[in-house]
């Protein structure tokens, strides 16, 4: 199984990657601003970076640095003002509606607040992203397999609200993997958890990366988590910090 390690410390603004370089994500000249009542907030300012296929990459920086925005742009939850994002050789900026929806189904999302549906069982929460679509797999069968993989076998029929925070995050991770995504984007996945439970989630993410051959990008304030990733990208006010490796 592919396990790339921290490389030679090249700057994230290196020259455009080729297919042979192993970059799954290529960001070029990316900019995004948000307008509030009294200010314009720059969340991404001419960002250019590559993220290697099969890696776990940490995005770190203070609140408001642009970490979550970058995840949302790569996941096509938001559109950039300018620049391009290429994922697996496909330029995802400006995709029309159906193709945009199809791309989003190839990405797994894990959020800090879990975003589980409280009236559904654990298994239903995992299976629900696939239910509106015709698939070549049984969402419930795969859901059971993934729940076993994240240590929740036997809890399939439990309401999500009856689980602990760590268990709910495990359900969220299983849900993110339902469509066998090539890319998982995790936004502060340990932010609402105590240190012991957060450590369990970190180990789980690394184990699942190896088991499912998935590229993982994590926005985090957790320095211990960032140090264990293959690469750390530092952001501040929408800019890359020059000494990032």
N, C-alpha and C positions, 0 to 999 in steps of 0.2 A: 504493500500500500504506500502511496506517495506521501512522504513526510518531509517537505522542504524545511530547511532550517534557516536561521538568520544568515543573510548573505554578506557581501563584502562592505556593507554600509553605504551603498550608493544613495545619492540624494533622490528623494521622491520626484524631483523635477527632471529626471533623466530623459534622454531622447526617447521618442516614441518606440514602444515595444513592438517587436514583430511576433508572429505566431510562434516562432521557435523559442522566444524568450520565456514562454510559459505564463505570460500575463493573462489572467482571465478578465480583469477590469482595467481599462485604459481611460483616464479622465484627462481632458485637454481643454485648458482655458475656461474652466467652469466658473460661472458667476451666478449669484442668486441674492436678491435683496428683498426685504419685507418692509412695508410701510406701516408705521403706527400713527397714532393721532399727532404725535409731536416729533417723530424722528424717522429716519430711514436706517434700517438695520442691515448691514452687510453680513450675510451668513456664509457666503463663499465668494472669494475675490480672486479670480483668474487662477484657479487651482489646476495643477497638472500633476498626475501621479499614476503609478501602475501598482496593481495588487496581483501577486503571483497566484496561479491556479494551485489549489490544494493547500494553501496556507491559512493560518489564523493570524489576522492582522488587528491590532488595537488602534483605535482612534482616541487620543487623549487630549485634554485641554480643559480649561475652566468652563463653567456654564456660559453659554452664549458664544462659544468659540466656533461653532459650526459643525460639531460632530453629528448631531441628529439630522441636521439638514443634509449633510453629505450622504448619510444612509438613505434618507428619503429620496434623494435625487437618484442614487444608484438603483434603488428599488422601484423607481418610477412612480412613487407616491406623490411627488411634486415635479414640476418642470423647471429647468434652469432658464435664466434670462438669456444666457449666451454660453457657448462652449459645447462640448460633446462628451458623451459617455458611451463607450463601447464595451459590451459584455459578451464574451465568447465570440468575438468577431462581428457582433451585431450592434449597430448604432441604435441605441434605444431612445435618443432624443428626437422628438417629433414623430414617434410612431402613431399611426392612426388607431382609432378606438379598439377594434377587435385584436389587432396585433399587439397593442399595448396591454390589453387584458391577458392575452396569451403569455406575454413576457412575464407579467406579474405572477402568473401561476408557476413559473420556473424558479421563483425566489421564495425562500422561507423567511418569515419575519418572527422575531422574538422581542417582545416589548417588556419594559420594566414593570408595567402594571398588569401583565399577563393577558388582559383582554379576552378572558374566557366568558362564555355565556352562562350566567348563573343558574338558569332554569334547565340547562342540559346536563346530561351525565358526562363523565370524563370521556367515554368513548365517542359520544356524539360530538363533543367539542373537538376531538381530534379529526373526526371524519368530515365535519361540516364543510371545510373549504372545497371538497371535491364533489359534494352532493348536487350542486346546480349544473354540473357538467357531465358529459359522457366520457368515461374513463376506460382504460384497458385493464383496470384492476378493481378489486372489491375494496372500497374505502374502509369498511368495517374490519375486514380481515387484516388489511395492512395496519389499521389503527391498533388492533390488538397486538400485533407484532411490535409496533413502535412503543406501545405502553410497556410491554415486557422489556424492551431494550432500555427504557429509562427507569426501570425499577418499580413500575406500578401495576404489574400483573395482579389480577384479582380485584382491582379497584375500578374496573371498567364501568360498572353501573352506579358508582357513587356520584352524587351531585358535586359539581366542581367546587361549590361554596363550602363543602364539608372537608376540604383538603387544607393542609397547611400551606403557607406561602411557598415553601420550597417544592412541595408536591405540585402546586398549581403551575409553577414555572417549568417543572418536568413535563406536565401536560402541554404547556405552550411549546416546548421544544419538540415534543412528539408531533404536534400539529404542524409545526414548521417543516418537518421532514416528510409529511404525508405524500407530497407529489414528487419525492426523490429529487429535491432541488440541487442544482449545481452550486448554488450560492445561498448562504444563510446570513442574514443581517440581524444582529442582536443589539438592541439599544438599552444599555445599562441593565443587563440581565441579572445582575446580583444587587442592584441598587436598593431593593426593598427587602433584602434578606439579611439575617444575622451572619456573622463571619463563618460559622461552621457550615450553615446551609449554603452560603455563597461558595465556599470551597467545594462542596459536593457538586454544585452546578458547573463550576469551572472544570472540574475533572470530567464531568459528563460531556460537556461541549468538546473537549479534546478527544475523548474516547469515540464520540460519535463522528467527529471529523475523520478519524482513522477508519472507522467501520463503514461509513457511507461515502468516503472520498469526496467530501464537500469542502468548498472554500468558505471560510467564516470571517466576517468583518464585525468587530465588536466596538461600539462606542462605550467608553467606561471612564469613571473617575478612580477606579481601583488600580493603584500602581502595581500591586502584587500580581494581579491578572495581566496587566500590560507587559510586565517583565517576562512572563512565561510565554507570550505570543512569539510567533516567528519574526514579527516586525512590529514596530511602534511608529505611528505617524502622529506628530504633534501639531495641533492647530491652535490658533489664537486669532480672534476677530476675523475669521474667515480666511486666514492666511496659513500656509505651511510655515512652521518654525524651521529655519535653515539648518539647524544641527540635528534634525530628525534623521533616523537611520532607516 
